[in-house]
Amino acid sequence: MSDDQSVQSNTSPDFNLCNEPWIPVLYVSGQTQEVSLKQLFDESNSIRKIHSGDATTDVAILGVAVAIFFRAVLENTEEYGELYREPKKWIQNISSGGSEQLYFVQDYLKKYQDRFNLFDAERPFMQVADLHTSKGEVKPVSRLVLDSESEYFSMRAEQALTSLSYAEAARYLVTVQAYDYSGIKSGAVGDPRVKGGRGYPIGVGWYGTTGKIIIHGENLIETLLYCIDYEQLLNVEKVKGKSHRIALQDKPVWERELPDTAAPRAYKGGDPTKYKDEPAPAAGMCEILTWQSRRVRLFPENGRVTGVLVSNGDKWLDRNTYTDPLTAYRFSKNQSTQTHYVWMPQTHSAERTLWRGADALLTRLSSSQEKQNKPATVIRQISSGKYFSPDTKTKIQLVGMVYGTQSSIVEETIDESVTLELGILTEQGAEISAMVRDNIQLTMDASIALGQYAGNLLRAAGKEYEFRPSVTESILHRMEDEFRSWLADLSVSDDVSAQAAKWQSKVRRILESEADQLAVSAGPKAAIGTIYDEQLYNTAKARRQFGGRLYKLLPLAYSSTITRVQEENHA
């Protein structure tokens, strides 16, 4: 479909997300299938996870499911009362019960079923029914594919993507609202920010500004329970002797009284040239997890979606707003002043994601430090011990998006995971988590030492010294599976020193083996050496320096060979 194709006549196919299968899932049995929202919750104890093949899509759909679950609990007085009185017991009952335990979710979906129609004539799900440009433009459906602007998305692939099934379109729609890239958008009629028929950049979707941390249980219902912010859910205010649930004000997009228009919600009419587009805070986790960063309209034709229009939506406030429980928050030195400190959502690092991500998971709040990063709520509430059993092992997934060129293209999707005993995140596990963090840093430092050693081998061969970052990154990548296995085996009951020695010995063995290979690759010229600073510098000398560095970084790996190493280092 061409960019300037005229808007099609209004048709309203019946595709309700509550009833129609559109969510790909992986069952505990290993079976895969697409399910509806009702089926997702009805079979949540036998579904392992949402499984679309794309981590960002999985997380975006999970965000919708979490908001549904949160609101369903909130609106059911009986369930809410039990949770409020005995949260840990309620969580255990829901986790261990069958699908009948989630009757309140089915009641909720029945109540709001009409709000989940993908092609409703007045308020289609996460869309604007009459969204249009002054020229009646409709974009190809490839616009919904977030990496279609990337150099890696071939012209052939874009040409092949001429239509989407309703289920595919629903998945892409939710993902676009969560992770859409920035840049120029179609200028929608009615948006006061449009200039010259264009919508100018307002930033990426909310999820794209965050580093999502998903704690996976044995099945989907356990995962949903881990994702809830219980402090938000159980926040009650007393007014004239009556209790009021604060979270009732926190509504997902489908519960809002008025549907979205082409204009941002903050615009109340008047002279559009005088409108100042300010970011708005979310009322809570349900609003932020379903934040409409874009205005979208899907165009169906003959049982498929053949076109789409995407324009700017609502700007979000990202400073000192902690409504999203699935991301950590970093202290921003650049944004802070002497009198006003600022925290921003913390994204995952595209480099050394596993190492830096695991370190961030184990970061603890210190009462003595004010300017510190804040762990994600889902991590902090585990450490409190109020809601979950500490002896449970879970998979923790880190998901994020990396953008390029002023955030106008998608460069990379981040998807890493570790298995961890939850007790390590509690106060009881403080010592062992500190040990893990220390050894993460030591491992990265030791890998840097290997890169320096590789540079010294260049010098030994008569070339200029040059640090070899590729050697460092390669060895860190090779050690990832070893690190995951070691981390998964840790328990709060372990001997901390013994586990540290075990890991350091493993790192030493891997690095020394790689050093041997690098020495062979350096060849006979490096083995013979060259004169440097009036002294012979060769492979043997470089290796002794490297060994000395490892000895300082990984002392527990040398406990039985201290004398030999000292002799070698002083030779």
C-alpha positions as CSV (number, residue, x, y, z in Angstrom):
1,M,0.0,0.0,0.0
2,S,1.4,3.4,-0.9
3,D,2.0,6.2,1.6
4,D,-0.6,8.4,0.0
5,Q,-3.3,5.8,-0.4
6,S,-6.7,7.2,0.4
7,V,-8.4,6.3,3.7
8,Q,-10.7,3.3,3.2
9,S,-14.3,3.2,4.0
10,N,-15.2,2.4,7.6
11,T,-15.7,-1.3,8.2
12,S,-15.9,-2.8,11.7
13,P,-14.8,-6.4,11.7
14,D,-15.5,-8.3,14.9
15,F,-12.2,-9.2,16.6
16,N,-12.4,-8.9,20.4
17,L,-9.1,-9.6,22.3
18,C,-11.0,-11.1,25.2
19,N,-12.4,-13.9,23.0
20,E,-10.2,-14.2,19.9
21,P,-6.8,-16.0,20.0
22,W,-3.9,-13.5,19.5
23,I,-1.4,-14.1,22.3
24,P,1.2,-16.8,21.6
25,V,2.0,-18.8,24.7
26,L,4.3,-21.7,25.8
27,Y,2.6,-24.2,28.0
28,V,4.3,-26.0,30.9
29,S,3.9,-29.1,28.8
30,G,6.0,-27.6,26.0
31,Q,3.0,-27.0,23.6
32,T,2.6,-23.7,21.9
33,Q,-0.6,-22.0,21.0
34,E,-2.3,-18.7,20.5
35,V,-4.9,-17.8,23.2
36,S,-7.4,-15.0,24.0
37,L,-7.2,-12.9,27.1
38,K,-9.9,-14.9,28.8
39,Q,-8.0,-18.2,27.9
40,L,-4.7,-16.6,29.1
41,F,-6.0,-16.2,32.6
42,D,-8.2,-19.3,32.6
43,E,-5.2,-21.5,31.8
44,S,-2.5,-19.3,33.5
45,N,-1.5,-22.1,35.9
46,S,-0.7,-24.4,32.9
47,I,0.9,-21.7,30.7
48,R,4.6,-21.2,31.2
49,K,4.9,-17.8,29.6
50,I,3.9,-15.5,26.8
51,H,6.0,-16.6,23.9
52,S,5.8,-14.6,20.7
53,G,9.4,-15.0,19.7
54,D,10.2,-11.4,20.4
55,A,11.0,-10.3,24.0
56,T,9.7,-6.8,23.7
57,T,6.4,-8.0,22.3
58,D,6.2,-10.5,25.2
59,V,6.8,-7.8,27.7
60,A,4.3,-5.4,26.1
61,I,1.6,-8.0,26.2
62,L,2.5,-9.0,29.7
63,G,2.1,-5.3,30.7
64,V,-1.5,-5.5,29.5
65,A,-2.1,-8.7,31.4
66,V,-0.5,-7.3,34.6
67,A,-2.8,-4.2,34.4
68,I,-5.9,-6.5,34.0
69,F,-4.9,-8.6,37.0
70,F,-4.1,-5.6,39.1
71,R,-7.5,-3.9,38.4
72,A,-9.4,-7.2,38.8
73,V,-8.1,-7.6,42.3
74,L,-8.7,-4.0,43.1
75,E,-12.3,-4.0,42.0
76,N,-13.2,-7.3,43.9
77,T,-13.9,-6.3,47.5
78,E,-13.6,-9.8,48.9
79,E,-10.3,-10.7,47.2
80,Y,-8.8,-7.2,48.0
81,G,-9.8,-7.6,51.6
82,E,-8.1,-11.0,51.9
83,L,-4.9,-9.6,50.2
84,Y,-4.9,-6.6,52.5
85,R,-5.2,-8.7,55.7
86,E,-2.8,-11.5,54.8
87,P,-0.9,-10.7,51.6
88,K,1.5,-13.6,51.7
89,K,-1.3,-16.1,52.3
90,W,-3.4,-14.7,49.6
91,I,-0.5,-14.8,47.1
92,Q,0.2,-18.5,48.0
93,N,-3.5,-19.4,47.6
94,I,-3.7,-17.8,44.2
95,S,-0.5,-19.3,43.1
96,S,-1.3,-22.9,44.2
97,G,-5.0,-22.8,43.2
98,G,-6.6,-23.7,39.9
99,S,-8.2,-21.5,37.3
100,E,-11.3,-21.1,39.4
101,Q,-9.3,-19.0,41.8
102,L,-9.2,-16.3,39.1
103,Y,-12.9,-15.9,38.8
104,F,-12.5,-12.2,39.6
105,V,-10.3,-11.7,36.5
106,Q,-13.0,-13.3,34.3
107,D,-15.6,-11.0,36.0
108,Y,-13.4,-8.0,35.2
109,L,-12.9,-9.1,31.5
110,K,-16.7,-9.6,31.2
111,K,-17.3,-6.1,32.6
112,Y,-14.9,-4.4,30.2
113,Q,-15.2,-6.8,27.2
114,D,-16.5,-4.1,24.8
115,R,-13.3,-2.1,25.4
116,F,-11.1,-4.8,23.9
117,N,-12.6,-4.7,20.4
118,L,-9.8,-4.2,17.9
119,F,-12.0,-2.5,15.4
120,D,-14.7,-0.8,17.5
121,A,-16.4,2.0,15.5
122,E,-16.0,4.5,18.4
123,R,-13.1,3.3,20.6
124,P,-11.0,0.6,19.1
125,F,-8.5,-0.9,21.5
126,M,-5.4,1.3,21.9
127,Q,-6.4,3.3,18.8
128,V,-8.3,6.4,17.7
129,A,-11.3,5.5,15.5
130,D,-11.2,8.5,13.1
131,L,-7.5,9.2,13.1
132,H,-6.5,10.7,9.8
133,T,-4.1,13.2,8.1
134,S,-5.1,16.2,6.0
135,K,-4.1,14.2,2.9
136,G,-5.8,11.0,3.9
137,E,-2.5,9.1,4.1
138,V,-2.3,5.4,5.1
139,K,1.1,3.8,5.8
140,P,2.0,0.2,4.9
141,V,1.7,-2.3,7.7
142,S,5.4,-2.6,7.8
143,R,5.3,0.7,9.9
144,L,4.2,-1.5,12.8
145,V,7.4,-3.5,12.6
146,L,9.7,-1.5,14.8
147,D,13.0,-2.5,13.1
148,S,11.6,-1.8,9.7
149,E,13.5,1.5,9.7
150,S,16.7,-0.3,10.5
151,E,19.3,-1.0,7.8
152,Y,18.9,-4.7,8.6
153,F,15.3,-4.7,7.5
154,S,15.6,-5.4,3.8
155,M,13.5,-3.8,1.1
156,R,12.4,-7.2,0.1
157,A,11.1,-8.0,3.5
158,E,9.2,-4.7,3.6
159,Q,7.7,-5.4,0.2
160,A,6.6,-8.9,1.3
161,L,4.8,-7.5,4.3
162,T,1.7,-6.2,2.7
163,S,-0.8,-7.3,5.3
164,L,-1.2,-8.7,8.8
165,S,-3.7,-11.1,10.4
166,Y,-5.8,-9.5,13.1
167,A,-3.9,-11.4,15.7
168,E,-0.5,-10.2,14.4
169,A,-1.8,-6.6,14.1
170,A,-2.9,-6.7,17.8
171,R,0.5,-7.9,18.9
172,Y,2.3,-5.2,16.9
173,L,-0.1,-2.5,18.1
174,V,0.6,-3.2,21.8
175,T,4.4,-3.3,21.0
176,V,4.3,0.0,19.2
177,Q,2.5,1.7,22.0
178,A,5.3,0.4,24.4
179,Y,8.5,0.6,22.3
180,D,7.9,2.8,19.3
181,Y,11.0,4.7,18.1
182,S,11.1,8.5,18.0
183,G,11.3,10.7,14.9
184,I,8.9,12.4,12.5
185,K,5.3,11.0,12.6
186,S,2.3,11.4,10.5
187,G,0.6,14.7,11.3
188,A,-2.9,13.8,12.5
189,V,-5.8,16.3,12.0
190,G,-6.7,17.6,15.5
191,D,-3.3,17.4,17.0
192,P,-2.3,20.9,18.0
193,R,1.4,20.0,17.8
194,V,1.4,19.3,14.0
195,K,3.3,21.7,11.9
196,G,3.3,21.6,8.1
197,G,1.5,18.2,8.2
198,R,4.2,16.6,10.4
199,G,4.3,15.4,13.9
200,Y,7.6,16.2,15.4
201,P,9.5,13.9,17.8
202,I,8.3,13.5,21.4
203,G,10.5,10.5,22.3
204,V,10.2,6.7,22.3
205,G,7.5,4.8,23.9
206,W,7.6,4.5,27.7
207,Y,8.9,0.9,27.7
208,G,11.7,2.0,25.5
209,T,13.0,4.3,28.2
210,T,13.2,1.5,30.8
211,G,15.1,-1.7,31.4
212,K,12.4,-4.2,32.1
213,I,13.0,-6.7,34.9
214,I,10.6,-9.7,34.7
215,I,10.6,-12.3,37.5
216,H,9.2,-15.5,36.0
217,G,7.5,-18.1,38.1
218,E,6.8,-21.7,37.3
219,N,3.7,-20.6,35.4
220,L,2.1,-17.4,34.2
221,I,0.0,-16.8,37.3
222,E,3.2,-16.8,39.4
223,T,4.8,-14.4,37.0
224,L,1.8,-12.0,37.3
225,L,2.0,-12.2,41.1
226,Y,5.7,-11.2,41.0
227,C,4.9,-8.3,38.7
228,I,2.4,-6.5,40.9
229,D,3.4,-3.5,43.0
230,Y,1.7,-4.4,46.3
231,E,2.5,-1.1,47.9
232,Q,0.5,0.7,45.1
233,L,-2.2,-1.9,45.2
234,L,-2.7,-1.8,49.0
235,N,-2.3,1.9,49.5
236,V,-5.4,2.9,51.5
237,E,-6.3,6.5,52.6
238,K,-8.6,7.2,55.5
239,V,-11.1,10.0,54.8
240,K,-13.7,10.8,57.4
241,G,-13.3,7.4,58.9
242,K,-13.7,5.6,55.6
243,S,-11.0,3.7,53.7
244,H,-10.3,4.7,50.1
245,R,-8.2,2.7,47.8
246,I,-5.8,5.2,46.1
247,A,-5.1,2.8,43.2
248,L,-8.7,3.2,42.0
249,Q,-7.5,6.4,40.4
250,D,-4.9,4.4,38.4
251,K,-6.8,3.4,35.3
252,P,-5.5,1.5,32.2
253,V,-6.4,3.0,28.8
254,W,-9.4,0.8,28.3
255,E,-11.1,1.9,31.5
256,R,-10.9,5.6,30.8
257,E,-14.3,7.3,30.5
258,L,-13.4,9.2,27.3
259,P,-11.6,7.6,24.3
260,D,-8.4,9.2,23.0
261,T,-8.6,11.7,20.1
262,A,-5.8,12.8,17.8
263,A,-4.8,15.4,20.4
264,P,-2.8,14.7,23.5
265,R,-5.0,14.2,26.6
266,A,-3.6,17.4,28.1
267,Y,-5.0,19.6,25.3
268,K,-8.4,21.0,26.3
269,G,-9.0,23.0,23.1
270,G,-8.3,26.6,22.2
271,D,-5.6,28.2,20.1
272,P,-3.4,25.2,19.1
273,T,-0.4,27.6,18.5
274,K,-0.5,28.5,22.2
275,Y,-0.6,24.8,23.4
276,K,2.6,23.8,25.2
277,D,3.1,20.0,25.2
278,E,4.3,19.2,28.7
279,P,5.0,15.6,29.9
280,A,2.4,14.2,32.3
281,P,2.9,11.8,35.2
282,A,1.0,8.5,35.3
283,A,-1.4,7.9,38.2
284,G,0.1,4.4,38.8
285,M,1.4,1.2,37.3
286,C,-1.7,0.4,35.3
287,E,-1.7,3.7,33.5
288,I,2.1,3.7,32.8
289,L,2.1,0.0,31.6
290,T,-0.7,0.9,29.1
291,W,0.5,4.4,28.3
292,Q,-0.5,5.7,24.9
293,S,2.6,7.2,23.5
294,R,1.2,7.0,20.0
295,R,-2.1,7.5,18.3
296,V,-2.7,4.6,16.0
297,R,-5.4,3.4,13.6
298,L,-5.5,0.0,11.9
299,F,-7.1,-0.3,8.5
300,P,-8.7,-3.7,7.9
301,E,-9.6,-5.1,4.5
302,N,-10.9,-8.5,3.5
303,G,-10.1,-10.1,6.8
304,R,-6.5,-8.7,7.1
305,V,-5.0,-5.4,8.3
306,T,-3.6,-3.8,5.1
307,G,-2.6,-0.3,6.4
308,V,-1.9,1.7,9.5
309,L,-1.5,5.3,10.7
310,V,0.8,6.2,13.5
311,S,1.0,9.7,15.0
312,N,2.2,11.2,18.2
313,G,0.4,10.5,21.5
314,D,0.9,11.5,25.1
315,K,4.3,12.5,26.5
316,W,5.3,10.8,29.7
317,L,7.1,12.3,32.7
318,D,10.2,10.3,33.4
319,R,11.7,12.2,36.4
320,N,11.1,11.1,39.9
321,T,8.1,9.0,39.0
322,Y,8.3,5.5,40.3
323,T,5.0,4.1,39.1
324,D,6.5,1.4,36.9
325,P,7.5,-1.5,39.2
326,L,9.3,-3.4,36.4
327,T,12.3,-1.0,36.0
328,A,15.0,0.2,38.2
329,Y,15.7,4.0,38.5
330,R,19.1,5.6,38.3
331,F,20.3,8.7,40.0
332,S,20.9,11.4,37.4
333,K,23.8,13.6,38.4
334,N,23.4,15.8,35.2
335,Q,19.7,16.4,35.9
336,S,20.0,17.0,39.6
337,T,20.8,20.2,41.4
338,Q,22.0,20.9,45.0
339,T,18.4,21.2,46.1
340,H,16.6,18.9,43.8
341,Y,17.7,15.3,43.1
342,V,16.4,13.5,40.0
343,W,16.0,9.8,39.3
344,M,15.3,8.5,35.8
345,P,14.3,5.0,34.5
346,Q,17.4,2.8,34.2
347,T,17.9,1.1,30.9
348,H,19.9,-2.0,30.4
349,S,23.4,-1.7,29.0
350,A,23.8,-2.9,25.5
351,E,27.4,-4.0,26.4
352,R,28.0,-6.6,29.0
353,T,24.2,-6.8,29.6
354,L,24.4,-10.0,31.7
355,W,27.2,-8.8,34.0
356,R,25.9,-5.2,34.5
357,G,22.3,-6.4,34.7
358,A,23.0,-9.0,37.3
359,D,24.9,-6.4,39.3
360,A,21.9,-4.0,39.1
361,L,19.6,-6.8,40.3
362,L,21.7,-7.3,43.4
363,T,22.0,-3.5,44.2
364,R,20.6,-2.7,47.6
365,L,19.3,0.6,49.0
366,S,21.6,2.0,51.7
367,S,20.3,4.2,54.4
368,S,23.6,6.1,54.5
369,Q,23.6,7.0,50.8
370,E,21.1,9.4,49.3
371,K,22.4,9.7,45.7
372,Q,22.1,6.0,44.8
373,N,20.3,4.0,42.2
374,K,16.9,2.6,43.2
375,P,16.2,-1.1,42.5
376,A,13.0,-2.1,40.7
377,T,10.0,-2.4,42.9
378,V,9.6,-6.1,42.0
379,I,13.1,-6.7,43.4
380,R,12.6,-4.5,46.5
381,Q,9.4,-6.2,47.5
382,I,11.1,-9.6,47.3
383,S,13.8,-8.4,49.6
384,S,11.2,-7.2,52.1
385,G,10.1,-10.9,52.7
386,K,6.4,-9.7,53.0
387,Y,5.0,-11.4,50.0
388,F,7.1,-14.4,48.7
389,S,9.0,-17.4,50.0
390,P,12.8,-16.7,49.9
391,D,13.8,-20.3,49.1
392,T,12.2,-20.2,45.6
393,K,14.4,-20.2,42.6
394,T,13.2,-18.1,39.7
395,K,14.3,-17.0,36.3
396,I,14.8,-13.2,36.1
397,Q,14.6,-11.8,32.6
398,L,16.2,-8.4,31.5
399,V,14.5,-6.9,28.5
400,G,15.2,-3.6,26.7
401,M,15.5,-1.8,23.4
402,V,18.5,0.0,22.1
403,Y,17.9,3.0,19.7
404,G,20.1,4.8,17.4
405,T,20.3,8.2,15.5
406,Q,18.4,10.3,18.0
407,S,16.3,7.3,18.9
408,S,14.7,7.3,15.5
409,I,15.6,3.7,14.7
410,V,15.8,0.4,16.6
411,E,19.3,-1.0,16.7
412,E,19.1,-3.9,19.1
413,T,16.8,-5.8,21.4
414,I,18.2,-6.8,24.8
415,D,17.1,-10.1,26.2
416,E,19.1,-11.7,29.0
417,S,18.2,-13.9,31.9
418,V,19.6,-15.4,35.1
419,T,18.2,-18.0,37.5
420,L,18.4,-16.9,41.1
421,E,17.2,-18.0,44.6
422,L,15.0,-15.2,45.8
423,G,16.6,-15.4,49.3
424,I,19.7,-13.8,47.8
425,L,17.7,-10.7,47.3
426,T,16.6,-10.6,51.0
427,E,18.5,-9.3,54.0
428,Q,19.4,-12.8,54.8
429,G,21.2,-13.0,51.5
430,A,23.0,-9.6,51.8
431,E,26.5,-11.1,52.3
432,I,26.3,-13.5,49.4
433,S,24.8,-10.9,47.0
434,A,27.6,-8.5,48.0
435,M,30.1,-11.3,47.2
436,V,28.4,-11.9,43.8
437,R,28.6,-8.1,42.9
438,D,32.3,-8.0,44.0
439,N,33.1,-11.0,41.8
440,I,31.2,-9.6,38.8
441,Q,33.5,-6.6,39.0
442,L,36.6,-8.7,39.5
443,T,35.6,-10.9,36.5
444,M,35.3,-7.8,34.3
445,D,38.6,-6.4,35.6
446,A,40.3,-9.7,35.0
447,S,38.9,-9.8,31.4
448,I,40.3,-6.3,30.9
449,A,43.6,-7.6,32.0
450,L,43.4,-10.3,29.3
451,G,42.8,-7.5,26.8
452,Q,45.9,-5.7,28.1
453,Y,47.9,-9.0,27.9
454,A,46.9,-9.3,24.2
455,G,48.1,-5.8,23.7
456,N,51.4,-6.6,25.3
457,L,51.8,-9.5,22.9
458,L,51.7,-7.0,20.1
459,R,54.5,-5.1,21.8
460,A,56.5,-8.3,22.3
461,A,56.2,-8.8,18.5
462,G,57.7,-5.4,17.9
463,K,54.5,-3.5,17.3
464,E,52.8,-0.7,19.1
465,Y,50.9,-1.6,22.3
466,E,47.2,-1.4,21.7
467,F,44.5,-2.6,24.2
468,R,42.4,-5.4,22.6
469,P,38.8,-4.7,23.6
470,S,37.6,-7.6,21.4
471,V,39.5,-10.0,23.5
472,T,37.9,-8.7,26.7
473,E,34.4,-8.8,25.3
474,S,34.9,-12.2,23.7
475,I,36.1,-13.8,27.0
476,L,33.2,-12.2,29.0
477,H,30.8,-13.6,26.5
478,R,32.3,-17.1,26.7
479,M,32.0,-17.0,30.5
480,E,28.3,-16.0,30.5
481,D,27.0,-19.6,30.7
482,E,29.5,-20.5,33.4
483,F,28.3,-17.5,35.4
484,R,24.7,-18.3,34.9
485,S,25.3,-21.9,36.2
486,W,27.2,-20.7,39.2
487,L,24.6,-18.0,40.1
488,A,21.8,-20.5,39.7
489,D,23.4,-22.9,42.2
490,L,23.9,-20.2,44.9
491,S,21.9,-20.3,48.1
492,V,21.8,-18.1,51.2
493,S,22.9,-21.1,53.2
494,D,26.2,-21.4,51.2
495,D,29.7,-20.7,52.5
496,V,30.3,-17.3,51.0
497,S,34.1,-17.6,50.9
498,A,33.9,-21.1,49.4
499,Q,31.6,-20.0,46.6
500,A,33.8,-16.9,45.9
501,A,36.9,-19.2,45.6
502,K,35.0,-21.6,43.4
503,W,34.1,-18.8,41.0
504,Q,37.5,-17.2,41.0
505,S,39.2,-20.5,40.3
506,K,36.9,-21.0,37.4
507,V,37.7,-17.5,36.0
508,R,41.4,-18.1,36.5
509,R,41.3,-21.4,34.6
510,I,39.3,-20.0,31.7
511,L,41.5,-16.9,31.4
512,E,44.8,-18.8,31.6
513,S,43.6,-21.2,28.9
514,E,42.8,-18.2,26.7
515,A,46.1,-16.6,27.5
516,D,47.9,-19.8,26.3
517,Q,46.0,-19.6,23.0
518,L,46.9,-15.9,22.6
519,A,50.5,-16.7,23.1
520,V,50.5,-19.4,20.4
521,S,48.7,-17.0,18.0
522,A,51.3,-14.3,18.8
523,G,53.9,-16.5,17.1
524,P,57.7,-17.0,17.4
525,K,58.5,-13.3,16.9
526,A,56.7,-12.4,20.2
527,A,58.3,-15.4,21.9
528,I,61.8,-14.2,21.0
529,G,60.8,-10.6,21.9
530,T,61.9,-7.1,21.2
531,I,63.9,-4.5,23.1
532,Y,61.5,-2.1,25.0
533,D,62.8,0.5,27.5
534,E,66.3,-1.0,27.1
535,Q,65.0,-4.4,28.2
536,L,63.9,-7.6,26.4
537,Y,60.1,-7.8,26.3
538,N,58.7,-11.1,25.1
539,T,55.7,-13.4,25.5
540,A,57.1,-14.8,28.8
541,K,57.4,-11.4,30.3
542,A,53.9,-10.4,29.2
543,R,52.6,-13.6,30.7
544,R,54.3,-13.0,34.0
545,Q,52.7,-9.5,34.2
546,F,49.3,-11.0,33.3
547,G,49.7,-13.7,36.0
548,G,50.6,-11.1,38.6
549,R,47.5,-9.1,37.7
550,L,45.3,-12.2,38.0
551,Y,46.8,-13.0,41.4
552,K,45.9,-9.5,42.7
553,L,42.4,-9.7,41.2
554,L,41.5,-13.3,42.0
555,P,43.4,-14.1,45.2
556,L,41.0,-16.9,46.3
557,A,41.9,-18.8,43.1
558,Y,45.5,-19.1,44.3
559,S,45.1,-20.2,47.9
560,S,47.0,-23.5,47.3
561,T,49.7,-22.0,45.0
562,I,50.6,-18.7,46.6
563,T,54.3,-19.5,46.9
564,R,54.7,-20.5,43.3
565,V,52.9,-17.4,42.0
566,Q,54.9,-15.1,44.2
567,E,58.1,-16.7,42.9
568,E,57.0,-16.4,39.3
569,N,56.0,-12.7,39.7
570,H,59.4,-11.8,41.2
571,A,61.4,-13.7,38.7
